[in-house]
């Protein structure tokens, strides 16, 4: 009996990509990968624990920060299984169901993080432009509603992805470009028409990451307009200082994403695959690790609590 070249049933699988040129150096590549995940988990859990246990931090700014930490933990957990399989266990094979499930969670948590960054930009905008109405605009009930809307939007928009991918045909064995499954990478391996999938994927990206980025930019235009109207240089600097951590988080998230989009559209064939893979790792792995560090360094309340945890007798 002849095995068909491609199938749209669960008889095909994907091969996850190792780091090009480092396929035989797993003992070395596993070390930084493990460090990234350990720092991501410890950092975000620490931030969430501090915000939960300190009543004075139960304010909109810190509640949104705890949402960001939860999104970072979810994103790390989504990429972790296949990264461990490739770099620690040396297992590069992944079934179609596992791959489609992973890409659903990766893209869902990525969009959740984008939406939380937008909510944090709105928080800073209200705090600077309407300081007297800040507490009445961003009540606990409204923050909970925003959080629920963020999760609902992200999950609902990405639920069709595994279903639409399940209707496509693939070769019995297909090799991915990353150590985890993402929608564009899986889609390019299909042997059937991907017009519907591509159109839906573009719609999801523009209606989430695209709109979020535009609204974040608009929020900062309004913030800058208000800050520049303040007469005192000291007050102007103090107002802008409250946004530094959030600006860093936005840059950490969107810079690799925009670079990936530009390379994917215009320069992928001209650049070595290592560049494309590096930017992908920066987008999915770096923000969960660096966001807690940025907020710990730039936010006095978080920094003091961490130092108190590390040196309880010194403070």
C-alpha positions as semicolon CSV with decimal commas, in nm:
position;residue;x (nm);y (nm);z (nm)
1;X;0,000;0,000;0,000
2;X;0,139;0,338;-0,099
3;X;0,164;0,611;0,168
4;X;0,007;0,934;0,041
5;X;0,234;1,234;0,008
6;X;-0,001;1,457;0,204
7;X;-0,307;1,427;0,419
8;X;-0,565;1,637;0,602
9;X;-0,615;1,384;0,880
10;X;-0,400;1,326;1,187
11;X;-0,139;1,120;1,003
12;X;0,117;1,394;0,957
13;X;0,360;1,565;1,189
14;X;0,608;1,850;1,197
15;X;0,980;1,869;1,267
16;X;1,080;2,154;1,497
17;X;1,387;2,354;1,397
18;X;1,703;2,355;1,603
19;X;1,938;2,653;1,612
20;X;2,120;2,648;1,273
21;X;2,479;2,538;1,318
22;X;2,430;2,440;1,683
23;X;2,242;2,112;1,639
24;X;2,514;1,917;1,822
25;X;2,564;2,168;2,105
26;X;2,248;2,107;2,307
27;X;2,442;2,095;2,633
28;X;2,537;2,461;2,573
29;X;2,221;2,596;2,413
30;X;2,006;2,441;2,686
31;X;2,175;2,652;2,954
32;X;2,065;2,998;2,829
33;X;1,720;2,863;2,735
34;X;1,670;2,729;3,089
35;X;1,797;3,054;3,240
36;X;1,551;3,256;3,032
37;X;1,255;3,046;3,145
38;X;1,363;3,037;3,511
39;X;1,408;3,416;3,519
40;X;1,075;3,466;3,341
41;X;0,883;3,249;3,587
42;X;1,055;3,378;3,901
43;X;1,035;3,743;3,793
44;X;0,667;3,741;3,700
45;X;0,559;3,535;4,000
46;X;0,750;3,776;4,227
47;X;0,576;4,078;4,071
48;X;0,234;3,914;4,110
49;X;0,307;3,809;4,470
50;X;0,417;4,159;4,571
51;X;0,111;4,324;4,415
52;X;-0,123;4,068;4,574
53;X;0,023;4,090;4,926
54;X;0,072;4,469;4,949
55;X;-0,267;4,647;4,980
56;X;-0,120;4,985;4,886
57;X;-0,037;4,844;4,542
58;X;-0,399;4,752;4,465
59;X;-0,424;5,047;4,226
60;X;-0,502;5,047;3,850
61;X;-0,137;5,078;3,747
62;X;-0,025;4,776;3,949
63;X;-0,333;4,569;3,870
64;X;-0,255;4,612;3,501
65;X;0,107;4,522;3,576
66;X;-0,011;4,196;3,736
67;X;-0,213;4,126;3,420
68;X;0,103;4,181;3,216
69;X;0,289;3,932;3,437
70;X;0,011;3,675;3,390
71;X;0,028;3,723;3,012
72;X;0,406;3,681;3,024
73;X;0,372;3,360;3,225
74;X;0,118;3,228;2,975
75;X;0,342;3,313;2,680
76;X;0,640;3,142;2,846
77;X;0,432;2,835;2,927
78;X;0,311;2,818;2,565
79;X;0,658;2,800;2,413
80;X;0,817;2,596;2,693
81;X;0,707;2,237;2,599
82;X;0,856;2,235;2,249
83;X;1,165;2,431;2,353
84;X;1,236;2,175;2,625
85;X;1,174;1,892;2,379
86;X;1,421;2,036;2,125
87;X;1,701;2,177;2,340
88;X;1,697;1,945;2,641
89;X;1,541;1,616;2,529
90;X;1,657;1,635;2,166
91;X;1,306;1,550;2,043
92;X;1,209;1,752;1,735
93;X;0,895;1,568;1,625
94;X;0,554;1,720;1,709
95;X;0,210;1,598;1,606
96;X;-0,039;1,815;1,422
97;X;-0,284;1,841;1,715
98;X;-0,010;1,941;1,960
99;X;0,130;2,192;1,710
100;X;-0,207;2,355;1,640
101;X;-0,282;2,372;2,013
102;X;0,052;2,533;2,084
103;X;0,014;2,800;1,816
104;X;-0,334;2,882;1,949
105;X;-0,196;2,952;2,297
106;X;0,114;3,134;2,169
107;X;-0,087;3,376;1,956
108;X;-0,360;3,413;2,218
109;X;-0,119;3,513;2,495
110;X;0,076;3,734;2,256
111;X;-0,241;3,930;2,174
112;X;-0,336;3,936;2,544
113;X;0,001;4,097;2,618
114;X;-0,053;4,353;2,342
115;X;-0,397;4,439;2,479
116;X;-0,263;4,470;2,835
117;X;0,004;4,711;2,708
118;X;-0,276;4,915;2,549
119;X;-0,469;4,913;2,879
120;X;-0,156;5,029;3,060
121;X;-0,113;5,312;2,807
122;X;-0,474;5,415;2,873
123;X;-0,402;5,403;3,247
124;X;-0,103;5,637;3,209
125;X;-0,303;5,866;2,981
126;X;-0,587;5,901;3,236
127;X;-0,344;5,943;3,526
128;X;-0,161;6,231;3,354
129;X;-0,450;6,403;3,175
130;X;-0,724;6,353;3,437
131;X;-0,548;6,305;3,773
132;X;-0,847;6,420;3,981
133;X;-1,084;6,176;3,808
134;X;-0,833;5,889;3,788
135;X;-0,980;5,682;4,073
136;X;-1,339;5,729;3,956
137;X;-1,262;5,642;3,591
138;X;-1,050;5,331;3,657
139;X;-1,249;5,157;3,928
140;X;-1,182;4,796;4,028
141;X;-1,499;4,686;3,848
142;X;-1,392;4,855;3,525
143;X;-1,043;4,706;3,548
144;X;-1,194;4,358;3,591
145;X;-1,421;4,422;3,289
146;X;-1,120;4,533;3,083
147;X;-0,930;4,218;3,184
148;X;-1,224;3,994;3,091
149;X;-1,267;4,172;2,756
150;X;-0,896;4,129;2,680
151;X;-0,903;3,752;2,741
152;X;-1,235;3,706;2,558
153;X;-1,121;3,898;2,251
154;X;-0,791;3,714;2,226
155;X;-0,933;3,364;2,277
156;X;-1,237;3,416;2,051
157;X;-1,034;3,552;1,759
158;X;-0,783;3,267;1,770
159;X;-1,021;2,975;1,823
160;X;-1,083;2,936;1,446
161;X;-0,709;2,902;1,371
162;X;-0,671;2,529;1,465
163;X;-1,001;2,449;1,293
164;X;-0,901;2,622;0,969
165;X;-0,556;2,462;0,977
166;X;-0,718;2,120;1,028
167;X;-0,893;2,159;0,692
168;X;-0,566;2,204;0,505
169;X;-0,345;1,937;0,352
170;X;0,018;1,888;0,450
171;X;0,298;1,656;0,352
172;X;0,341;1,358;0,580
173;X;0,654;1,521;0,731
174;X;0,709;1,899;0,727
175;X;0,995;2,099;0,875
176;X;0,918;2,419;1,062
177;X;1,142;2,725;1,084
178;X;1,127;2,759;1,464
179;X;1,145;2,554;1,781
180;X;0,773;2,613;1,836
181;X;0,463;2,637;1,619
182;X;0,338;2,973;1,493
183;X;0,060;3,030;1,242
184;X;0,253;3,180;0,944
185;X;0,522;2,913;0,971
186;X;0,271;2,625;0,969
187;X;0,063;2,788;0,697
188;X;0,349;2,811;0,447
189;X;0,394;2,431;0,465
190;X;0,044;2,353;0,342
191;X;0,009;2,186;0,005
192;X;-0,344;2,319;-0,049
193;X;-0,489;2,668;-0,092
194;X;-0,434;2,891;0,212
195;X;-0,629;3,194;0,091
196;X;-0,894;3,175;0,364
197;X;-0,638;3,108;0,637
198;X;-0,410;3,390;0,521
199;X;-0,699;3,634;0,499
200;X;-0,825;3,542;0,844
201;X;-0,475;3,558;0,992
202;X;-0,423;3,905;0,845
203;X;-0,760;4,017;0,981
204;X;-0,674;3,894;1,330
205;X;-0,333;4,061;1,325
206;X;-0,466;4,397;1,203
207;X;-0,766;4,395;1,439
208;X;-0,552;4,317;1,743
209;X;-0,181;4,398;1,724
210;X;-0,233;4,663;1,455
211;X;-0,511;4,852;1,631
212;X;-0,340;4,816;1,970
213;X;-0,017;4,967;1,837
214;X;-0,200;5,262;1,680
215;X;-0,398;5,330;1,999
216;X;-0,084;5,306;2,215
217;X;0,086;5,559;1,987
218;X;-0,220;5,786;2,004
219;X;-0,221;5,759;2,385
220;X;0,139;5,878;2,400
221;X;0,069;6,164;2,161
222;X;-0,199;6,281;2,406
223;X;0,035;6,222;2,702
224;X;0,316;6,421;2,538
225;X;0,076;6,704;2,459
226;X;-0,027;6,723;2,826
227;X;0,327;6,684;2,962
228;X;0,464;6,962;2,739
229;X;0,190;7,197;2,861
230;X;0,314;7,167;3,221
231;X;0,505;7,483;3,319
232;X;0,741;7,329;3,574
233;X;1,032;7,126;3,434
234;X;1,041;6,916;3,751
235;X;0,670;6,832;3,727
236;X;0,709;6,762;3,357
237;X;0,992;6,518;3,423
238;X;0,800;6,355;3,710
239;X;0,495;6,298;3,489
240;X;0,700;6,153;3,203
241;X;0,899;5,936;3,446
242;X;0,586;5,737;3,531
243;X;0,573;5,620;3,168
244;X;0,933;5,502;3,126
245;X;0,873;5,141;3,237
246;X;0,570;5,108;3,009
247;X;0,756;5,256;2,711
248;X;1,034;4,998;2,764
249;X;0,776;4,716;2,778
250;X;0,612;4,839;2,456
251;X;0,948;4,859;2,277
252;X;1,047;4,511;2,400
253;X;0,725;4,367;2,262
254;X;0,676;4,556;1,935
255;X;1,033;4,611;1,806
256;X;1,105;4,243;1,725
257;X;0,747;4,202;1,597
258;X;0,776;4,493;1,352
259;X;1,123;4,374;1,245
260;X;0,987;4,024;1,185
261;X;0,702;4,161;0,973
262;X;0,938;4,373;0,762
263;X;1,180;4,084;0,706
264;X;0,898;3,840;0,633
265;X;0,749;4,073;0,371
266;X;1,061;4,220;0,209
267;X;1,392;4,070;0,310
268;X;1,351;3,709;0,421
269;X;1,519;3,567;0,111
270;X;1,814;3,806;0,138
271;X;1,894;3,743;0,506
272;X;2,025;3,425;0,670
273;X;1,761;3,220;0,858
274;X;1,947;3,283;1,185
275;X;1,836;3,649;1,179
276;X;1,471;3,556;1,134
277;X;1,491;3,297;1,411
278;X;1,673;3,536;1,646
279;X;1,406;3,803;1,608
280;X;1,137;3,542;1,669
281;X;1,309;3,435;1,992
282;X;1,346;3,799;2,096
283;X;0,973;3,855;2,042
284;X;0,845;3,550;2,229
285;X;1,116;3,488;2,493
286;X;1,265;3,824;2,590
287;X;0,959;4,029;2,705
288;X;0,853;3,771;2,971
289;X;1,207;3,775;3,110
290;X;1,286;4,147;3,081
291;X;0,952;4,305;3,177
292;X;0,985;4,212;3,547
293;X;1,343;4,341;3,547
294;X;1,241;4,672;3,388
295;X;0,955;4,729;3,632
296;X;1,169;4,623;3,929
297;X;1,441;4,871;3,837
298;X;1,219;5,165;3,736
299;X;0,934;5,127;3,990
300;X;1,036;5,225;4,342
301;X;0,751;5,042;4,519
302;X;0,835;4,711;4,347
303;X;1,210;4,760;4,392
304;X;1,178;4,829;4,765
305;X;0,962;4,521;4,820
306;X;1,206;4,297;4,629
307;X;1,500;4,430;4,830
308;X;1,302;4,371;5,147
309;X;1,240;4,011;5,041
310;X;1,609;3,959;4,967
311;X;1,741;4,142;5,275
312;X;1,462;4,151;5,536
313;X;1,693;4,263;5,817
314;X;1,860;4,537;5,619
315;X;1,539;4,729;5,560
